């Protein structure tokens, strides 16, 4: 069985969804390499291991993730931020069993891309005779329900459940006798999930890699070439048989 950690990226009329797939027996190895990268970030730039890594903020030099003001000033440069992002993708590439899939769509709706994402994973899992669970970036409920009045907490939980409905319906719409994805999607807040953060970093790089090749989809975006270079570090992990460079379009007439 595989665990799949997924996050979306993109802008304007195009969205992408990237999943990191790791078999249950490789989960510890992936975490080892990721945490080793987090240790290097802390040693080199003072970014604590529990600080959330958000690709958009990291690469664009936003936020103050370091432990001290002096470290934040040093880490503010574009070269440092891109080097940190590249370091983490290098670490992910060290996990031999890791697989990466990105699905892109000409839409503003992530849920539409998610449907195609699951369909591709279903076909892959059938071919591999395996099953998988999806952990997807999103809130599973209020962050601090105890601090809310009972009626407010109930409303917050109901809203979180409604927000997950399109993704839940994708799973439940599959034929039960043959489906390979187990359970509903497990919504995880990226702030508390190292692997959702990893999917975000890879997804951001995959988006820039694709935007360089398909500028007509994102005419307002200036893709960062170094993000494409970082994404290529995972070339041996791209899911084979699905699109080009591990990226497949949701609809067949817009494949790269």
Buried (B, 14 or more C-beta within 10 A) or exposed (E): EBBBBBBBBBBEEBBBBBBBBBBEEBBEBBBEBBEEBBEBBBEBBBBEEEBBBBBEEBBEEEBEBBBEEEBBEBBBEEEBBBBBBBBBBBBBBBBEBBBBBBBBBBBEEBBBBBBBBBBBBBEBBEEBEBBBBBBBBBBBBBEEEEEBEEEEBEEBBEEBEEBBEBBBEBBEEBEEEEBBBEEBBBBBBBEEBBBBBBBBBBBBBBBBBBBBEBEEBBEEBEBBEBBBBBBBBBEEBBBEEBBEBBBBBBEEEEEE
